[in-house]
């Protein structure tokens, strides 16, 4: 995937950026949102993902093809909980644990759903 320009913003104002699915990074770079292609391949279905402290902790993901928001249901640190409150898109979300969120970002909705149905 080509490198995206992430506009630096104040974290308190990030919700509007998340709701519009615009790439951003907060002032210290710990909270950011960007578009991701499946498995890093160009021209694949894209997800807009909001991360806290790096790509190992996706907070929210928006599946552009299905119009669905997903939310990380695992427990957070105090700062990540703050990021979650600031970045929540304020709409219904489907909750997945962190491992499933990472799988969603890497493999997409269909692969994650099939795995969930067949492996529990």
Buried (B, 14 or more C-beta within 10 A) or exposed (E): BEEBEBEEBEBEEBBEBBBEBBBBBBEEEBBBBBBBBBEEEEEEBBBBBBBBBEEEBBBBBBBEEEEBBBBBEEEBEEEBEBBBEBBBBEEEBBEBEBEBBBBBBBBBBEBBEEEEEEEE
